[in-house]
Amino acid sequence: MARLAAVKRRPEWFTRFFDTAYVAQLREEKSAADTRAEVDFLVRRLRLPRGARILDVPCGYGRHAAGLARRGYVVTGVDLSRAMIAEGRRRFPEGPRLRLRRADMRRMDFHAEFDAVVKQDGIDGLIKRLAQKNTPAALGGTSGGAAK
């Protein structure tokens, strides 16, 4: 927590915070069972057919994106962190149903390319704007809050 507080004092702090040390911490915190339960929740809430196109932003290292892709969805995961995308590519092979991209979500240029947008943290305002521009359905967080 002290590290986050110190880093947040700098402008654009998030460009450096989500590094390899953060990735290692996440590895310790998130179990496969947690991920399965969170992906189950997303699938239940979205009610999309197999093959639907989903944007996961920010995707971190892609654990939800990969889980959704394994269930038959076509998923694009986007994250600004080089370390996160590198970890995701190491863990989950990309293919026709899973694509991981390093990009700044504030500058993405997708237009009506997705059936849903999912996210797993507190960036609701940006996701709402992105969802309105791109897709009929957006779902935020595993607590069930839908972004409209």
Order of alpha helices (4+ residues) and beta strands (2+ residues): alpha-alpha-alpha-alpha-beta-alpha-beta-alpha-beta-beta-alpha-beta-beta
